[in-house]
Amino acid sequence: MRLKPRKDESSQDNIFWVTMTDLMTALVLVFIVLFFYTYMTSYYEKIQSKLEQKKASQALEETLKQQNISANIDETTGVVKISDLELFEINSYELSEKGKKYLDKFAPAYLNSIFSNNYLNKNLEKIIIQGHTDSQTFKGRYSEDEQYMKNMELSLKRAYTVANYMTNTPYNKANGNRLRKMIIVEGASFSTPVIINGKEDYAKSRRVELKVVMKNSSVQ
């Protein structure tokens, strides 16, 4: 009597594992492709955002020059830096007459420039107005911690004063409601001084900065 050959069970197991290996390899490849696509899309969006912000910064810089308004603009980040000498008396957070005249010209130029730019208008999330002081203000009159916090108070009040005045100057009021929801006021004390040739430039450290923050991005 001839016996029927038995099927090799180990062979069937091998086929099963080969199939599972192929499936796992395919899934890994799919995840790699999706990750690469997501990364490239995000990278392209960041590059596009930087290019658009640079264009907007250049347009704003040209507008300010035409109106003879003094301000330092970083074309890469769009950050605008205004010297305290343009706005305040020494160690004061109240606008000087010169400061009021300055903001009367600067505020509408800055805000209208932002809201008239299609890319910024669609993608702008908030505008941060940040006050800065130098490390010499109040020095010697208080302890180091007290000095830092006195400068924090001054820098915060200066930023608030600028924000409050800007929202009340003439500009495209159709964007008034949006602007109120966007503006954030911050004080930085002397935590980020301006360093030139290894030393703090006290005059340049005392400033008010305006920063735009785009949707789905970190602070510029």
C-alpha positions as a Python dict, from the first residue, in 0.01 Angstrom:
ca = {
    (1, 'M'): (0, 0, 0),
    (2, 'R'): (149, 333, -107),
    (3, 'L'): (134, 612, 149),
    (4, 'K'): (35, 962, 38),
    (5, 'P'): (315, 1215, 85),
    (6, 'R'): (253, 1449, 377),
    (7, 'K'): (258, 1819, 313),
    (8, 'D'): (554, 1992, 464),
    (9, 'E'): (405, 2200, 749),
    (10, 'S'): (726, 2398, 790),
    (11, 'S'): (699, 2500, 424),
    (12, 'Q'): (350, 2639, 485),
    (13, 'D'): (479, 2833, 787),
    (14, 'N'): (757, 2980, 573),
    (15, 'I'): (507, 3094, 312),
    (16, 'F'): (300, 3261, 585),
    (17, 'W'): (596, 3450, 728),
    (18, 'V'): (720, 3553, 384),
    (19, 'T'): (376, 3698, 313),
    (20, 'M'): (371, 3886, 644),
    (21, 'T'): (723, 4018, 580),
    (22, 'D'): (618, 4150, 239),
    (23, 'L'): (313, 4315, 396),
    (24, 'M'): (516, 4482, 672),
    (25, 'T'): (774, 4601, 418),
    (26, 'A'): (499, 4755, 208),
    (27, 'L'): (348, 4929, 513),
    (28, 'V'): (687, 5069, 611),
    (29, 'L'): (735, 5204, 259),
    (30, 'V'): (392, 5366, 271),
    (31, 'F'): (474, 5536, 602),
    (32, 'I'): (809, 5657, 465),
    (33, 'V'): (640, 5805, 158),
    (34, 'L'): (373, 5975, 370),
    (35, 'F'): (633, 6112, 610),
    (36, 'F'): (846, 6245, 324),
    (37, 'Y'): (544, 6403, 156),
    (38, 'T'): (433, 6569, 482),
    (39, 'Y'): (785, 6694, 552),
    (40, 'M'): (831, 6837, 205),
    (41, 'T'): (489, 7004, 214),
    (42, 'S'): (567, 7161, 551),
    (43, 'Y'): (912, 7267, 431),
    (44, 'Y'): (768, 7427, 118),
    (45, 'E'): (506, 7614, 321),
    (46, 'K'): (775, 7750, 555),
    (47, 'I'): (988, 7865, 263),
    (48, 'Q'): (687, 8024, 97),
    (49, 'S'): (592, 8197, 421),
    (50, 'K'): (942, 8341, 463),
    (51, 'L'): (947, 8466, 104),
    (52, 'E'): (609, 8635, 143),
    (53, 'Q'): (709, 8792, 473),
    (54, 'K'): (1029, 8922, 316),
    (55, 'K'): (831, 9081, 34),
    (56, 'A'): (595, 9239, 287),
    (57, 'S'): (888, 9367, 495),
    (58, 'Q'): (1050, 9524, 190),
    (59, 'A'): (722, 9691, 94),
    (60, 'L'): (680, 9826, 448),
    (61, 'E'): (1038, 9951, 456),
    (62, 'E'): (981, 10138, 129),
    (63, 'T'): (659, 10289, 262),
    (64, 'L'): (829, 10413, 580),
    (65, 'K'): (1116, 10561, 380),
    (66, 'Q'): (876, 10747, 153),
    (67, 'Q'): (708, 10898, 460),
    (68, 'N'): (1042, 10970, 631),
    (69, 'I'): (961, 10743, 927),
    (70, 'S'): (1265, 10609, 1111),
    (71, 'A'): (1248, 10239, 1206),
    (72, 'N'): (1471, 9935, 1178),
    (73, 'I'): (1312, 9644, 988),
    (74, 'D'): (1450, 9291, 973),
    (75, 'E'): (1361, 9180, 620),
    (76, 'T'): (1390, 8811, 711),
    (77, 'T'): (1162, 8806, 1015),
    (78, 'G'): (959, 9123, 957),
    (79, 'V'): (1040, 9247, 1309),
    (80, 'V'): (1021, 9627, 1338),
    (81, 'K'): (1238, 9796, 1602),
    (82, 'I'): (1161, 10148, 1720),
    (83, 'S'): (1409, 10336, 1939),
    (84, 'D'): (1280, 10458, 2275),
    (85, 'L'): (1417, 10802, 2184),
    (86, 'E'): (1150, 10822, 1914),
    (87, 'L'): (873, 10758, 2165),
    (88, 'F'): (947, 10835, 2532),
    (89, 'E'): (1127, 11058, 2774),
    (90, 'I'): (1405, 10888, 2977),
    (91, 'N'): (1270, 10616, 3210),
    (92, 'S'): (911, 10712, 3127),
    (93, 'Y'): (634, 10505, 2971),
    (94, 'E'): (427, 10807, 2871),
    (95, 'L'): (454, 10909, 2507),
    (96, 'S'): (639, 11231, 2442),
    (97, 'E'): (492, 11481, 2197),
    (98, 'K'): (754, 11357, 1951),
    (99, 'G'): (638, 11001, 2019),
    (100, 'K'): (274, 11085, 1949),
    (101, 'K'): (364, 11250, 1620),
    (102, 'Y'): (578, 10950, 1532),
    (103, 'L'): (299, 10699, 1595),
    (104, 'D'): (48, 10921, 1415),
    (105, 'K'): (252, 10852, 1102),
    (106, 'F'): (387, 10505, 1179),
    (107, 'A'): (68, 10329, 1295),
    (108, 'P'): (-144, 10377, 979),
    (109, 'A'): (156, 10303, 755),
    (110, 'Y'): (234, 9982, 943),
    (111, 'L'): (-121, 9852, 989),
    (112, 'N'): (-244, 9938, 641),
    (113, 'S'): (68, 9777, 495),
    (114, 'I'): (-11, 9453, 680),
    (115, 'F'): (-381, 9437, 601),
    (116, 'S'): (-336, 9535, 237),
    (117, 'N'): (-96, 9246, 180),
    (118, 'N'): (-301, 8947, 62),
    (119, 'Y'): (-76, 8683, 215),
    (120, 'L'): (-43, 8853, 554),
    (121, 'N'): (-410, 8941, 561),
    (122, 'K'): (-509, 8576, 517),
    (123, 'N'): (-243, 8413, 735),
    (124, 'L'): (-173, 8662, 1013),
    (125, 'E'): (-257, 8528, 1359),
    (126, 'K'): (-127, 8794, 1595),
    (127, 'I'): (86, 9105, 1632),
    (128, 'I'): (316, 9113, 1932),
    (129, 'I'): (422, 9453, 2067),
    (130, 'Q'): (718, 9401, 2297),
    (131, 'G'): (901, 9651, 2514),
    (132, 'H'): (1276, 9629, 2592),
    (133, 'T'): (1506, 9821, 2824),
    (134, 'D'): (1882, 9825, 2884),
    (135, 'S'): (2070, 9675, 3178),
    (136, 'Q'): (2167, 10018, 3317),
    (137, 'T'): (1819, 10151, 3383),
    (138, 'F'): (1756, 10165, 3763),
    (139, 'K'): (2100, 10013, 3826),
    (140, 'G'): (2241, 10087, 4172),
    (141, 'R'): (1906, 10194, 4314),
    (142, 'Y'): (1769, 9844, 4365),
    (143, 'S'): (1889, 9487, 4409),
    (144, 'E'): (1954, 9294, 4087),
    (145, 'D'): (1618, 9116, 4108),
    (146, 'E'): (1434, 9439, 4186),
    (147, 'Q'): (1614, 9616, 3902),
    (148, 'Y'): (1512, 9344, 3658),
    (149, 'M'): (1148, 9361, 3764),
    (150, 'K'): (1142, 9742, 3759),
    (151, 'N'): (1264, 9720, 3401),
    (152, 'M'): (1003, 9453, 3332),
    (153, 'E'): (733, 9689, 3452),
    (154, 'L'): (870, 9976, 3243),
    (155, 'S'): (907, 9766, 2928),
    (156, 'L'): (555, 9625, 2966),
    (157, 'K'): (398, 9967, 3021),
    (158, 'R'): (581, 10107, 2720),
    (159, 'A'): (454, 9825, 2500),
    (160, 'Y'): (100, 9879, 2630),
    (161, 'T'): (121, 10254, 2568),
    (162, 'V'): (230, 10198, 2208),
    (163, 'A'): (-41, 9936, 2147),
    (164, 'N'): (-310, 10157, 2300),
    (165, 'Y'): (-209, 10460, 2095),
    (166, 'M'): (-176, 10262, 1772),
    (167, 'T'): (-527, 10120, 1793),
    (168, 'N'): (-663, 10472, 1830),
    (169, 'T'): (-481, 10631, 1536),
    (170, 'P'): (-647, 10660, 1194),
    (171, 'Y'): (-604, 10349, 980),
    (172, 'N'): (-831, 10113, 788),
    (173, 'K'): (-1095, 10066, 1060),
    (174, 'A'): (-1253, 9781, 866),
    (175, 'N'): (-983, 9573, 1032),
    (176, 'G'): (-1033, 9724, 1378),
    (177, 'N'): (-1211, 9425, 1528),
    (178, 'R'): (-947, 9186, 1394),
    (179, 'L'): (-665, 9404, 1524),
    (180, 'R'): (-803, 9408, 1877),
    (181, 'K'): (-807, 9028, 1878),
    (182, 'M'): (-456, 9005, 1735),
    (183, 'I'): (-254, 9243, 1950),
    (184, 'I'): (-50, 9096, 2235),
    (185, 'V'): (156, 9314, 2468),
    (186, 'E'): (476, 9187, 2627),
    (187, 'G'): (756, 9321, 2845),
    (188, 'A'): (1107, 9176, 2814),
    (189, 'S'): (1302, 9393, 3062),
    (190, 'F'): (1671, 9374, 2959),
    (191, 'S'): (1662, 8999, 2881),
    (192, 'T'): (1757, 9044, 2514),
    (193, 'P'): (2004, 9333, 2488),
    (194, 'V'): (2153, 9445, 2158),
    (195, 'I'): (2516, 9335, 2154),
    (196, 'I'): (2766, 9506, 1924),
    (197, 'N'): (3134, 9406, 1923),
    (198, 'G'): (3081, 9201, 2237),
    (199, 'K'): (2928, 9486, 2439),
    (200, 'E'): (2572, 9597, 2505),
    (201, 'D'): (2460, 9897, 2305),
    (202, 'Y'): (2242, 10065, 2567),
    (203, 'A'): (2072, 10305, 2327),
    (204, 'K'): (1974, 10029, 2083),
    (205, 'S'): (1868, 9795, 2363),
    (206, 'R'): (1598, 10042, 2466),
    (207, 'R'): (1337, 9978, 2202),
    (208, 'V'): (985, 9865, 2118),
    (209, 'E'): (952, 9574, 1877),
    (210, 'L'): (657, 9474, 1662),
    (211, 'K'): (643, 9112, 1550),
    (212, 'V'): (395, 8935, 1324),
    (213, 'V'): (308, 8573, 1396),
    (214, 'M'): (164, 8364, 1117),
    (215, 'K'): (-88, 8082, 1158),
    (216, 'N'): (60, 7739, 1229),
    (217, 'S'): (404, 7879, 1298),
    (218, 'S'): (629, 7969, 1589),
    (219, 'V'): (699, 8334, 1696),
    (220, 'Q'): (914, 8513, 1435),
}
